[in-house]
Amino acid sequence: MSKKDEKEKMTINNYVKHYIEINCVIFNLQDDGLKFLLVKESDDSNLTRWRLAHDWLKKDKTIQETASSILIKCGYNNFYLKQVKAFGFTSSASSKEDISIGFYAFVKNISNDLKNHIAAGTMKWVGINEIAELNYNDAEILSFCLQELQDIIRKTAVGFNLLPEKFTLMQIIRLYEEILGIEIDKSNFRRKILKMGLLCYLHEKEENVAHRAARFYKLNSPQQEFLLTKELNFQI
């Protein structure tokens, strides 16, 4: 072996091989608040724990493909998916660092496949403040994704990906209150959002409600490209 080949071999051996985990915080806006999905898993000792939806990055898959496959396994084909960053955690199993790439996703409904998982007790929705049962790594990823979400909904309409196709102004307000964790001046917020030209009024109202029926709206431009690129001032 030449000195050049020996040097290249030594250089290659200096690289550390890692298994990379893809973790996805899947958000869904429900009647009782903003939720994220947890998946039940068992370790080698048959101890069960609840984790964020996750999978290992495989050799024949890209990072984005792996993250998308997590949503597909939950029964979703239409979703908003955003990569946030790579996380490095001290490993409890070896001297190597545990590497995780975090994503967050928005889904508008609960798929039939997911309903079956929930009924079987293998998945569940929990509130964004219910993190006591999460391990440190997952809690850190969730916290970072929430901060990213709070930052981005102040300047774009991306949060509307969590709303149904038609919605009331009160649903928009509740969406922002849930994500930001604050109480909004509802009158001012209504006036502000209606002036943006973002919404299209539908000649429909709520039915079979105990309170005064609210009007339904939809987005003027529902394309995700618009929701991602349109700069709006949602500063509250």
C-alpha positions as CSV (number, residue, x, y, z in Angstrom):
1,M,0.0,0.0,0.0
2,S,1.4,3.4,-1.0
3,K,1.7,6.2,1.4
4,K,-1.1,8.0,-0.4
5,D,-3.5,5.1,-0.1
6,E,-2.5,4.6,3.5
7,K,-3.2,8.3,4.3
8,E,-6.6,8.1,2.5
9,K,-7.5,5.0,4.5
10,M,-6.5,6.7,7.8
11,T,-8.6,9.7,6.8
12,I,-11.7,7.6,6.0
13,N,-11.3,5.8,9.3
14,N,-11.4,9.1,11.1
15,Y,-15.0,9.6,10.1
16,V,-17.6,8.5,12.6
17,K,-20.6,6.5,11.2
18,H,-23.9,7.5,12.7
19,Y,-27.5,6.3,12.6
20,I,-29.6,9.4,12.0
21,E,-33.1,9.5,13.4
22,I,-35.9,11.6,11.7
23,N,-38.3,13.1,14.3
24,C,-41.6,14.7,13.2
25,V,-43.8,16.8,15.4
26,I,-47.2,16.3,13.8
27,F,-49.7,19.1,14.7
28,N,-53.4,19.1,14.4
29,L,-55.9,21.8,15.6
30,Q,-58.8,20.1,17.4
31,D,-61.9,21.5,19.2
32,D,-60.1,21.3,22.5
33,G,-56.9,22.9,21.4
34,L,-53.6,22.4,19.4
35,K,-52.4,18.8,19.6
36,F,-49.4,16.8,18.6
37,L,-49.1,13.1,17.9
38,L,-47.3,10.6,20.1
39,V,-46.4,7.0,19.1
40,K,-46.1,4.1,21.5
41,E,-43.0,2.0,21.3
42,S,-41.3,-0.8,23.3
43,D,-37.6,-1.1,23.9
44,D,-35.5,-4.3,24.2
45,S,-36.6,-4.7,27.8
46,N,-40.3,-4.6,26.7
47,L,-40.7,-1.2,28.5
48,T,-43.1,1.0,26.7
49,R,-42.7,4.8,26.2
50,W,-44.4,7.5,24.1
51,R,-42.3,9.2,21.4
52,L,-42.7,11.7,18.7
53,A,-43.4,10.1,15.3
54,H,-40.0,9.0,14.0
55,D,-38.0,6.7,11.8
56,W,-34.4,6.0,10.9
57,L,-32.8,7.5,7.8
58,K,-32.2,4.7,5.4
59,K,-29.5,4.4,2.7
60,D,-31.9,4.5,-0.2
61,K,-34.0,7.4,1.1
62,T,-33.5,11.1,1.4
63,I,-34.2,13.0,4.6
64,Q,-37.3,14.5,3.1
65,E,-38.6,11.2,1.8
66,T,-38.1,9.6,5.2
67,A,-40.0,12.4,6.9
68,S,-42.8,12.2,4.3
69,S,-43.0,8.4,4.8
70,I,-43.7,9.0,8.5
71,L,-46.8,11.0,7.6
72,I,-47.9,8.4,5.0
73,K,-47.7,5.6,7.6
74,C,-50.1,7.7,9.6
75,G,-52.5,7.7,6.7
76,Y,-51.8,11.1,5.3
77,N,-51.0,12.0,1.7
78,N,-51.7,15.8,1.9
79,F,-49.8,17.6,4.6
80,Y,-47.5,20.6,5.2
81,L,-44.0,19.5,6.2
82,K,-41.1,21.7,7.3
83,Q,-37.5,20.7,8.3
84,V,-36.2,22.8,11.2
85,K,-32.7,21.6,12.0
86,A,-30.3,18.8,13.1
87,F,-30.0,18.1,16.8
88,G,-27.1,16.4,18.6
89,F,-27.7,14.7,21.9
90,T,-25.4,12.9,24.3
91,S,-25.9,9.2,23.7
92,S,-26.9,7.0,26.6
93,A,-25.9,3.8,24.7
94,S,-22.4,4.7,23.4
95,S,-19.7,7.4,23.2
96,K,-21.2,8.6,19.9
97,E,-23.5,11.5,19.7
98,D,-27.2,10.8,18.9
99,I,-28.2,12.8,15.8
100,S,-31.8,13.7,15.0
101,I,-33.2,15.8,12.2
102,G,-36.4,17.6,13.3
103,F,-39.5,18.4,11.3
104,Y,-42.9,19.7,12.0
105,A,-46.0,18.9,10.0
106,F,-49.6,20.2,9.8
107,V,-52.5,17.9,9.2
108,K,-56.1,19.1,8.9
109,N,-58.1,16.0,9.9
110,I,-57.6,12.6,11.5
111,S,-57.1,9.9,8.9
112,N,-58.9,6.5,9.2
113,D,-55.5,4.8,9.6
114,L,-54.7,7.1,12.5
115,K,-58.1,6.5,14.0
116,N,-57.3,2.7,14.0
117,H,-53.9,3.3,15.6
118,I,-55.6,5.5,18.3
119,A,-58.3,2.9,18.9
120,A,-55.5,0.2,19.3
121,G,-53.7,2.4,21.8
122,T,-50.5,2.7,19.7
123,M,-50.9,6.4,19.0
124,K,-52.5,9.3,20.7
125,W,-53.0,13.1,20.4
126,V,-51.8,15.2,23.4
127,G,-51.9,18.9,24.1
128,I,-48.8,21.0,23.4
129,N,-48.2,21.5,27.1
130,E,-48.4,17.8,27.9
131,I,-44.7,17.0,27.6
132,A,-44.1,15.3,31.0
133,E,-44.0,11.8,29.5
134,L,-41.6,12.8,26.7
135,N,-37.9,12.0,26.9
136,Y,-35.4,14.9,27.0
137,N,-34.5,14.6,23.3
138,D,-38.1,14.6,22.1
139,A,-39.1,17.4,24.4
140,E,-36.2,19.5,23.1
141,I,-37.3,19.0,19.5
142,L,-40.9,19.8,20.3
143,S,-39.9,23.0,22.1
144,F,-37.8,24.1,19.2
145,C,-40.6,23.4,16.6
146,L,-43.1,25.3,18.7
147,Q,-40.7,28.3,18.8
148,E,-40.2,28.1,15.1
149,L,-44.0,27.9,14.6
150,Q,-44.6,30.9,16.8
151,D,-42.0,33.0,14.9
152,I,-43.3,32.1,11.4
153,I,-47.0,32.6,12.0
154,R,-46.3,36.2,13.0
155,K,-45.2,37.0,9.4
156,T,-46.8,34.5,7.1
157,A,-50.1,32.7,6.7
158,V,-48.5,29.3,6.9
159,G,-50.6,28.5,10.1
160,F,-53.7,28.4,7.9
161,N,-52.5,24.9,6.8
162,L,-54.0,23.8,10.2
163,L,-57.5,25.2,9.4
164,P,-60.2,23.3,7.5
165,E,-61.1,24.4,3.9
166,K,-63.8,26.8,5.3
167,F,-63.5,28.4,8.7
168,T,-64.8,31.2,10.9
169,L,-62.9,34.2,12.2
170,M,-63.1,32.7,15.7
171,Q,-61.3,29.6,14.5
172,I,-58.4,31.8,13.2
173,I,-58.3,33.6,16.5
174,R,-58.2,30.4,18.4
175,L,-55.4,29.1,16.2
176,Y,-53.2,32.0,17.0
177,E,-54.1,32.0,20.7
178,E,-53.2,28.3,20.9
179,I,-49.9,28.6,19.1
180,L,-48.8,31.8,20.7
181,G,-50.1,31.0,24.1
182,I,-51.7,34.4,24.6
183,E,-55.2,36.0,24.6
184,I,-55.8,38.1,21.6
185,D,-57.8,41.3,21.3
186,K,-60.5,39.8,19.2
187,S,-62.0,42.9,17.7
188,N,-58.7,44.4,16.6
189,F,-57.5,41.1,15.2
190,R,-60.7,40.7,13.2
191,R,-60.4,44.1,11.7
192,K,-56.7,43.6,10.9
193,I,-57.2,40.2,9.2
194,L,-60.1,41.4,7.1
195,K,-58.1,44.3,5.8
196,M,-55.4,42.0,4.5
197,G,-57.5,40.7,1.6
198,L,-56.5,37.2,2.6
199,L,-60.0,35.9,3.1
200,C,-62.9,35.3,0.8
201,Y,-66.4,35.5,2.4
202,L,-68.6,32.5,1.8
203,H,-72.4,32.9,1.9
204,E,-72.6,30.2,4.5
205,K,-73.0,30.2,8.3
206,E,-72.6,27.7,11.1
207,E,-75.6,25.5,11.7
208,N,-77.0,23.9,14.8
209,V,-74.9,26.0,17.2
210,A,-76.0,27.4,20.6
211,H,-74.4,30.8,20.0
212,R,-74.9,33.2,17.2
213,A,-74.0,31.5,13.9
214,A,-70.7,32.8,12.6
215,R,-69.9,33.4,8.9
216,F,-67.6,31.0,7.0
217,Y,-64.5,32.2,5.1
218,K,-61.9,30.6,2.9
219,L,-58.5,31.7,1.7
220,N,-58.4,33.7,-1.5
221,S,-55.2,31.9,-2.5
222,P,-55.1,28.5,-0.9
223,Q,-51.9,27.3,-2.6
224,Q,-49.2,26.4,-0.2
225,E,-46.7,28.5,-2.3
226,F,-48.8,31.5,-1.3
227,L,-48.9,30.5,2.3
228,L,-45.1,30.1,2.4
229,T,-44.0,33.2,0.4
230,K,-46.6,35.9,1.1
231,E,-45.2,38.3,3.7
232,L,-47.9,39.4,6.1
233,N,-47.8,41.4,9.3
234,F,-49.4,39.2,11.9
235,Q,-47.6,41.0,14.7
236,I,-49.9,40.8,17.7
